[in-house]
């Protein structure tokens, strides 16, 4: 079994994946809010 040393793992791929996830969630929220505002304005 390999010896584990804390803090030596390369986390570059995980960081890029998380950054992409946060970007996707941010844009999704912006689009959803925009659709809700549009629906509120059209329904009036």
Biopython code that builds the backbone (N, CA, C, O; Angstrom):
import numpy as np
from Bio.PDB.StructureBuilder import StructureBuilder

atoms = [
    (1, "UNK", "N", (0.840, -1.175, 0.000)),
    (1, "UNK", "CA", (0.000, 0.000, 0.000)),
    (1, "UNK", "C", (0.892, 1.248, 0.000)),
    (1, "UNK", "O", (1.900, 1.304, 0.705)),
    (2, "UNK", "N", (0.506, 2.236, -0.796)),
    (2, "UNK", "CA", (1.309, 3.453, -0.932)),
    (2, "UNK", "C", (1.175, 4.321, 0.308)),
    (2, "UNK", "O", (0.130, 4.358, 0.957)),
    (3, "UNK", "N", (2.246, 5.007, 0.614)),
    (3, "UNK", "CA", (2.222, 5.938, 1.738)),
    (3, "UNK", "C", (1.508, 7.213, 1.312)),
    (3, "UNK", "O", (1.798, 7.777, 0.257)),
    (4, "UNK", "N", (0.579, 7.659, 2.139)),
    (4, "UNK", "CA", (-0.169, 8.892, 1.850)),
    (4, "UNK", "C", (0.482, 10.046, 2.588)),
    (4, "UNK", "O", (0.723, 9.974, 3.792)),
    (5, "UNK", "N", (0.762, 11.105, 1.856)),
    (5, "UNK", "CA", (1.322, 12.316, 2.456)),
    (5, "UNK", "C", (0.329, 13.436, 2.247)),
    (5, "UNK", "O", (-0.016, 13.769, 1.113)),
    (6, "UNK", "N", (-0.126, 14.010, 3.329)),
    (6, "UNK", "CA", (-1.156, 15.043, 3.299)),
    (6, "UNK", "C", (-0.678, 16.263, 2.533)),
    (6, "UNK", "O", (0.416, 16.772, 2.780)),
    (7, "UNK", "N", (-1.511, 16.739, 1.590)),
    (7, "UNK", "CA", (-1.226, 17.968, 0.865)),
    (7, "UNK", "C", (-0.438, 17.798, -0.412)),
    (7, "UNK", "O", (-0.078, 18.801, -1.028)),
    (8, "UNK", "N", (-0.150, 16.577, -0.847)),
    (8, "UNK", "CA", (0.652, 16.382, -2.049)),
    (8, "UNK", "C", (-0.182, 16.019, -3.273)),
    (8, "UNK", "O", (0.376, 15.865, -4.360)),
    (9, "UNK", "N", (-1.485, 15.880, -3.136)),
    (9, "UNK", "CA", (-2.326, 15.501, -4.264)),
    (9, "UNK", "C", (-2.520, 16.686, -5.211)),
    (9, "UNK", "O", (-2.715, 17.817, -4.765)),
    (10, "UNK", "N", (-2.465, 16.423, -6.514)),
    (10, "UNK", "CA", (-2.710, 17.457, -7.509)),
    (10, "UNK", "C", (-4.229, 17.639, -7.636)),
    (10, "UNK", "O", (-4.935, 16.722, -8.054)),
    (11, "UNK", "N", (-4.712, 18.803, -7.280)),
    (11, "UNK", "CA", (-6.150, 19.059, -7.290)),
    (11, "UNK", "C", (-6.558, 20.000, -8.424)),
    (11, "UNK", "O", (-7.641, 20.582, -8.388)),
    (12, "UNK", "N", (-5.703, 20.147, -9.420)),
    (12, "UNK", "CA", (-5.962, 21.081, -10.512)),
    (12, "UNK", "C", (-7.236, 20.721, -11.278)),
    (12, "UNK", "O", (-8.031, 21.603, -11.604)),
    (13, "UNK", "N", (-7.433, 19.441, -11.565)),
    (13, "UNK", "CA", (-8.616, 19.011, -12.312)),
    (13, "UNK", "C", (-9.882, 19.246, -11.490)),
    (13, "UNK", "O", (-10.886, 19.719, -12.022)),
    (14, "UNK", "N", (-9.842, 18.923, -10.205)),
    (14, "UNK", "CA", (-11.009, 19.140, -9.349)),
    (14, "UNK", "C", (-11.342, 20.616, -9.232)),
    (14, "UNK", "O", (-12.516, 20.984, -9.215)),
    (15, "UNK", "N", (-10.332, 21.464, -9.151)),
    (15, "UNK", "CA", (-10.571, 22.906, -9.050)),
    (15, "UNK", "C", (-11.208, 23.445, -10.321)),
    (15, "UNK", "O", (-12.107, 24.283, -10.250)),
    (16, "UNK", "N", (-10.760, 22.979, -11.485)),
    (16, "UNK", "CA", (-11.358, 23.423, -12.754)),
    (16, "UNK", "C", (-12.799, 22.931, -12.870)),
    (16, "UNK", "O", (-13.669, 23.655, -13.355)),
    (17, "UNK", "N", (-13.048, 21.697, -12.423)),
    (17, "UNK", "CA", (-14.402, 21.161, -12.467)),
    (17, "UNK", "C", (-15.330, 21.966, -11.576)),
    (17, "UNK", "O", (-16.442, 22.300, -11.982)),
    (18, "UNK", "N", (-14.888, 22.280, -10.367)),
    (18, "UNK", "CA", (-15.705, 23.069, -9.445)),
    (18, "UNK", "C", (-15.946, 24.462, -9.993)),
    (18, "UNK", "O", (-17.049, 24.995, -9.869)),
    (19, "UNK", "N", (-14.925, 25.060, -10.598)),
    (19, "UNK", "CA", (-15.073, 26.394, -11.197)),
    (19, "UNK", "C", (-16.116, 26.370, -12.320)),
    (19, "UNK", "O", (-16.925, 27.291, -12.434)),
    (20, "UNK", "N", (-16.099, 25.331, -13.138)),
    (20, "UNK", "CA", (-17.095, 25.190, -14.191)),
    (20, "UNK", "C", (-18.491, 24.995, -13.627)),
    (20, "UNK", "O", (-19.460, 25.539, -14.156)),
    (21, "UNK", "N", (-18.598, 24.217, -12.552)),
    (21, "UNK", "CA", (-19.891, 23.998, -11.908)),
    (21, "UNK", "C", (-20.449, 25.302, -11.357)),
    (21, "UNK", "O", (-21.629, 25.596, -11.544)),
    (22, "UNK", "N", (-19.620, 26.084, -10.682)),
    (22, "UNK", "CA", (-20.067, 27.359, -10.122)),
    (22, "UNK", "C", (-20.487, 28.302, -11.250)),
    (22, "UNK", "O", (-21.488, 29.008, -11.121)),
    (23, "UNK", "N", (-19.745, 28.322, -12.339)),
    (23, "UNK", "CA", (-20.096, 29.175, -13.478)),
    (23, "UNK", "C", (-21.437, 28.748, -14.074)),
    (23, "UNK", "O", (-22.262, 29.601, -14.402)),
    (24, "UNK", "N", (-21.665, 27.448, -14.216)),
    (24, "UNK", "CA", (-22.922, 26.947, -14.779)),
    (24, "UNK", "C", (-24.105, 27.284, -13.872)),
    (24, "UNK", "O", (-25.166, 27.677, -14.355)),
    (25, "UNK", "N", (-23.924, 27.130, -12.562)),
    (25, "UNK", "CA", (-24.999, 27.456, -11.625)),
    (25, "UNK", "C", (-25.302, 28.949, -11.659)),
    (25, "UNK", "O", (-26.467, 29.347, -11.630)),
    (26, "UNK", "N", (-24.271, 29.770, -11.722)),
    (26, "UNK", "CA", (-24.462, 31.220, -11.766)),
    (26, "UNK", "C", (-25.268, 31.617, -13.001)),
    (26, "UNK", "O", (-26.229, 32.379, -12.892)),
    (27, "UNK", "N", (-24.891, 31.113, -14.165)),
    (27, "UNK", "CA", (-25.614, 31.447, -15.398)),
    (27, "UNK", "C", (-27.031, 30.899, -15.374)),
    (27, "UNK", "O", (-27.955, 31.545, -15.868)),
    (28, "UNK", "N", (-27.209, 29.715, -14.804)),
    (28, "UNK", "CA", (-28.557, 29.140, -14.702)),
    (28, "UNK", "C", (-29.465, 30.017, -13.856)),
    (28, "UNK", "O", (-30.618, 30.252, -14.218)),
    (29, "UNK", "N", (-28.954, 30.500, -12.735)),
    (29, "UNK", "CA", (-29.742, 31.367, -11.860)),
    (29, "UNK", "C", (-30.088, 32.668, -12.575)),
    (29, "UNK", "O", (-31.215, 33.151, -12.469)),
    (30, "UNK", "N", (-29.136, 33.237, -13.298)),
    (30, "UNK", "CA", (-29.389, 34.473, -14.035)),
    (30, "UNK", "C", (-30.481, 34.258, -15.075)),
    (30, "UNK", "O", (-31.377, 35.091, -15.212)),
    (31, "UNK", "N", (-30.416, 33.154, -15.806)),
    (31, "UNK", "CA", (-31.423, 32.864, -16.830)),
    (31, "UNK", "C", (-32.791, 32.643, -16.188)),
    (31, "UNK", "O", (-33.796, 33.145, -16.693)),
    (32, "UNK", "N", (-32.844, 31.903, -15.092)),
    (32, "UNK", "CA", (-34.118, 31.634, -14.415)),
    (32, "UNK", "C", (-34.747, 32.931, -13.916)),
    (32, "UNK", "O", (-35.948, 33.141, -14.085)),
    (33, "UNK", "N", (-33.945, 33.802, -13.301)),
    (33, "UNK", "CA", (-34.467, 35.085, -12.826)),
    (33, "UNK", "C", (-34.971, 35.919, -14.001)),
    (33, "UNK", "O", (-36.020, 36.557, -13.906)),
    (34, "UNK", "N", (-34.227, 35.916, -15.108)),
    (34, "UNK", "CA", (-34.659, 36.644, -16.294)),
    (34, "UNK", "C", (-35.980, 36.120, -16.832)),
    (34, "UNK", "O", (-36.847, 36.906, -17.212)),
    (35, "UNK", "N", (-36.145, 34.805, -16.869)),
    (35, "UNK", "CA", (-37.401, 34.216, -17.340)),
    (35, "UNK", "C", (-38.548, 34.587, -16.406)),
    (35, "UNK", "O", (-39.643, 34.905, -16.869)),
    (36, "UNK", "N", (-38.312, 34.552, -15.107)),
    (36, "UNK", "CA", (-39.358, 34.912, -14.149)),
    (36, "UNK", "C", (-39.774, 36.373, -14.292)),
    (36, "UNK", "O", (-40.962, 36.691, -14.228)),
    (37, "UNK", "N", (-38.809, 37.255, -14.483)),
    (37, "UNK", "CA", (-39.130, 38.672, -14.677)),
    (37, "UNK", "C", (-39.914, 38.848, -15.975)),
    (37, "UNK", "O", (-40.892, 39.596, -16.006)),
    (38, "UNK", "N", (-39.500, 38.171, -17.045)),
    (38, "UNK", "CA", (-40.218, 38.252, -18.309)),
    (38, "UNK", "C", (-41.653, 37.765, -18.162)),
    (38, "UNK", "O", (-42.583, 38.397, -18.663)),
    (39, "UNK", "N", (-41.833, 36.630, -17.468)),
    (39, "UNK", "CA", (-43.180, 36.100, -17.267)),
    (39, "UNK", "C", (-44.037, 37.065, -16.456)),
    (39, "UNK", "O", (-45.227, 37.214, -16.732)),
    (40, "UNK", "N", (-43.448, 37.718, -15.461)),
    (40, "UNK", "CA", (-44.206, 38.663, -14.646)),
    (40, "UNK", "C", (-44.622, 39.885, -15.472)),
    (40, "UNK", "O", (-45.727, 40.400, -15.297)),
    (41, "UNK", "N", (-43.763, 40.343, -16.353)),
    (41, "UNK", "CA", (-44.074, 41.509, -17.170)),
    (41, "UNK", "C", (-45.106, 41.187, -18.244)),
    (41, "UNK", "O", (-45.964, 42.022, -18.531)),
    (42, "UNK", "N", (-45.050, 40.029, -18.831)),
    (42, "UNK", "CA", (-45.976, 39.645, -19.886)),
    (42, "UNK", "C", (-47.353, 39.342, -19.319)),
    (42, "UNK", "O", (-48.361, 39.615, -19.972)),
    (43, "UNK", "N", (-47.415, 38.794, -18.137)),
    (43, "UNK", "CA", (-48.676, 38.388, -17.527)),
    (43, "UNK", "C", (-49.496, 39.574, -17.039)),
    (43, "UNK", "O", (-50.702, 39.433, -16.838)),
    (44, "UNK", "N", (-48.891, 40.721, -16.845)),
    (44, "UNK", "CA", (-49.602, 41.879, -16.298)),
    (44, "UNK", "C", (-50.601, 42.474, -17.242)),
    (44, "UNK", "O", (-51.265, 43.452, -16.902)),
]
sb = StructureBuilder()
sb.init_structure("model")
sb.init_model(0)
sb.init_chain("A")
sb.init_seg("    ")
for serial, (resi, resn, name, xyz) in enumerate(atoms, 1):
    if name == "N":
        sb.init_residue(resn, " ", resi, " ")
    sb.init_atom(name, np.array(xyz, "f"), 0.0, 1.0, " ", f" {name:<3s}", serial, name[0])
structure = sb.get_structure()
